[in-house]
Amino acid sequence: MRKKRLQIRDHQAESSLFFRRAIVSFVGIIALIGVLIANLYHIQVSEFEDYQTRSNDNRIKIVPVAPNRGLIYDRNGVLLAENRPVYSLEVVTEKVPDLEDSFARLKSLLGITDEEIERFERERRRTRRFNSVPLRNQLTEKEVALFSVNQHRFPGVEVKAYLKRYYPFGDALTHVLGYVAKINDRDLDALDRNGVLNNYKATRDIGKLGVEKYYEEMLHGTSGYQEVEVNSRGRIIRTLKYVPPIPGKDIRLNLDIELQLYVKQLLTEKKTDPETGEEYTKVKRGSVVVLDPKDSAVLAMVSSPSYDPNLFVHGISSKQYSELLNDKDRPLVNRVTLGIYPPASTIKPLIAVAALAEGVITTSTTRNDPGYWKIPNTNSRPFRDWLRWGHGRVNIHKAIEESVDTFFYQIAYDMGIDRLSSWMSRFGFGEYTGIDIHEESSANMPTREWKQARFRQPWYQGDTIPVGIGQGYWTATPLQIAKAITVLVNDGVVRAPHLLKDIMGPEGEQPGMYEVFPPITGVDPKYWQVAKDGMYRVLFGNRGTARRAFYGSEYKAGGKSGSAQVFGLAEDQEYNAEELEEHLRDHALFTAFAPFENPQVVVAMVLENAGGGSRNGGPVARKIFDHMLLEHKEAHDTNTSARAEVAQ
């Protein structure tokens, strides 16, 4: 058998093959290194700025810094809204190893409630994990001290200090100042629409009502920012740059807090519990507004009852809010600007001016009042006067002094609703007053068009007659009545009531601006005087409806009362307040100005379900005038004398 022959290895061929493979591999490596170098050049050189910017965006963060909110003062420099430091217990969830365990121990240590934990969870879902979320606001000093001793046991939990709004006068100014509260989704949408959302990135609270809301932009200020370096997990390593925020501007209002508190006190009364015999204070339902007729500055604006705005600053509980919302006395409503009532007889002097200017009556027009009035040539039911047996022969002066309804029924009939509504609109009825808060109603000055749109019915002559005495479809707010009386006092000059007096910024004080409306023209000056003289006779005439309230006054004034019906009476029905439940009794209205020759004060009020305006509203107006014109004057003279003695 032949043996298989072994092939001899060709070392030269193998060497040649290895050399070729090595060359190919080397070229491939060089090519790949070239690609790598080219890519590195592209990243490090060509696209350097782009990648550096991206790197800085990941490494450097802009952290907004909230500005301090501007302060609010009264006209005499008394602080009405301030910023106080408060302590908040906050949690950074990223740093907490076991959130449930931490909450359990915090319940034991500080009494953290389930409601606070639920609120924390809702807030946490809207917050980045490395940002702190408040668990409890407004810690007491004892709670701060207790937690500080045990802080080592709670990683990721810390106490932070903030400046929070505080209203030292509580419910006395709620409906004027309003309040600030936590920014919600609706606020964020509004800020975004207005293009100012970025200015609120670090801000937690925003003005919700009143002056706080109306002057939000001015009071808030401008946010600053910190440029900080963070690690890959978002934690701050160091601060690279700091731009301080610009605080909000301080403002001064026309309000006199001393007068505000005095008027508020007038809307309370001492009562005795028949069962226990104990005395208690009852808060009356109603509103009072005091204006300076020279420029329509609001000196006092009280709506009663009210509520403590500080409850909303730190977050009111659902139980507390439900109690306010369901309170039958409606403390949440600003009755001065949102309370809608028939203006009643308070508008008779204004209608007198319109009737004189239109030639419907003259200063010598007289009519007989038998106690009722009927639409001529009809069998309609009679419209009754408040004095059942009538006032006898009546002219315009007596009609205002004694508040003769039948005289103004005839004026309304002769003028018609078109001229009546047109004239009263010029006084501001049916329109917004222009006051610098958003919470205001225009109420209703009825017209033919309004009734057709509202009830799908035409306007009848019978609808016009009660409008002549401020009843029927006509409604107004106390502020509208006060504004209209300032127009009368100033012979047709129409200004918007306003709260802002000065803006106090770094550049100094700047006076606040307010709206001036077109004046009422085409009225003979003597007609304005007729109306004012009639109001004088209401308080000082022999048969003036409010003469008892101003008996013995050291100054002269003018005024007009009114009683607004809450429900209508049948033709043969007599009104008897003693037999009615309180909520069915008439509202008492009263408006007045003083001193008569040089008016410095205008007052308008509505006391709900109080009864007659002269009997109930007149004494309140007298006390306000006495307080401002006599007591204030005496205090001013005393201070002046004291300063003179010191100077000597």
Secondary structure as GFF3:
##gff-version 3
##sequence-region A 1 648
A	DSSP	alpha_helix	11	41	.	.	.	ID=ss1
A	DSSP	pi_helix	42	46	.	.	.	ID=ss2
A	DSSP	alpha_helix	48	59	.	.	.	ID=ss3
A	DSSP	beta_strand	60	65	.	.	.	ID=ss4
A	DSSP	beta_strand	72	73	.	.	.	ID=ss5
A	DSSP	beta_strand	79	91	.	.	.	ID=ss6
A	DSSP	three_ten_helix	93	95	.	.	.	ID=ss7
A	DSSP	alpha_helix	99	110	.	.	.	ID=ss8
A	DSSP	alpha_helix	114	124	.	.	.	ID=ss9
A	DSSP	beta_strand	133	136	.	.	.	ID=ss10
A	DSSP	alpha_helix	141	150	.	.	.	ID=ss11
A	DSSP	three_ten_helix	151	153	.	.	.	ID=ss12
A	DSSP	beta_strand	157	166	.	.	.	ID=ss13
A	DSSP	three_ten_helix	170	172	.	.	.	ID=ss14
A	DSSP	alpha_helix	174	177	.	.	.	ID=ss15
A	DSSP	beta_strand	180	182	.	.	.	ID=ss16
A	DSSP	alpha_helix	185	193	.	.	.	ID=ss17
A	DSSP	three_ten_helix	197	200	.	.	.	ID=ss18
A	DSSP	beta_strand	205	207	.	.	.	ID=ss19
A	DSSP	alpha_helix	210	214	.	.	.	ID=ss20
A	DSSP	alpha_helix	216	220	.	.	.	ID=ss21
A	DSSP	beta_strand	224	230	.	.	.	ID=ss22
A	DSSP	beta_strand	236	243	.	.	.	ID=ss23
A	DSSP	beta_strand	250	253	.	.	.	ID=ss24
A	DSSP	alpha_helix	257	266	.	.	.	ID=ss25
A	DSSP	beta_strand	268	272	.	.	.	ID=ss26
A	DSSP	beta_strand	279	283	.	.	.	ID=ss27
A	DSSP	beta_strand	286	292	.	.	.	ID=ss28
A	DSSP	beta_strand	297	304	.	.	.	ID=ss29
A	DSSP	alpha_helix	310	313	.	.	.	ID=ss30
A	DSSP	alpha_helix	318	326	.	.	.	ID=ss31
A	DSSP	alpha_helix	335	338	.	.	.	ID=ss32
A	DSSP	three_ten_helix	344	347	.	.	.	ID=ss33
A	DSSP	alpha_helix	348	358	.	.	.	ID=ss34
A	DSSP	beta_strand	367	369	.	.	.	ID=ss35
A	DSSP	beta_strand	372	373	.	.	.	ID=ss36
A	DSSP	beta_strand	383	384	.	.	.	ID=ss37
A	DSSP	beta_strand	392	394	.	.	.	ID=ss38
A	DSSP	alpha_helix	396	401	.	.	.	ID=ss39
A	DSSP	alpha_helix	405	426	.	.	.	ID=ss40
A	DSSP	alpha_helix	448	455	.	.	.	ID=ss41
A	DSSP	alpha_helix	461	467	.	.	.	ID=ss42
A	DSSP	alpha_helix	478	489	.	.	.	ID=ss43
A	DSSP	beta_strand	494	495	.	.	.	ID=ss44
A	DSSP	beta_strand	500	505	.	.	.	ID=ss45
A	DSSP	beta_strand	508	511	.	.	.	ID=ss46
A	DSSP	beta_strand	516	517	.	.	.	ID=ss47
A	DSSP	alpha_helix	525	540	.	.	.	ID=ss48
A	DSSP	beta_strand	558	564	.	.	.	ID=ss49
A	DSSP	three_ten_helix	577	579	.	.	.	ID=ss50
A	DSSP	three_ten_helix	582	584	.	.	.	ID=ss51
A	DSSP	beta_strand	587	594	.	.	.	ID=ss52
A	DSSP	beta_strand	601	607	.	.	.	ID=ss53
A	DSSP	alpha_helix	613	626	.	.	.	ID=ss54
A	DSSP	pi_helix	627	631	.	.	.	ID=ss55
A	DSSP	alpha_helix	632	647	.	.	.	ID=ss56
###
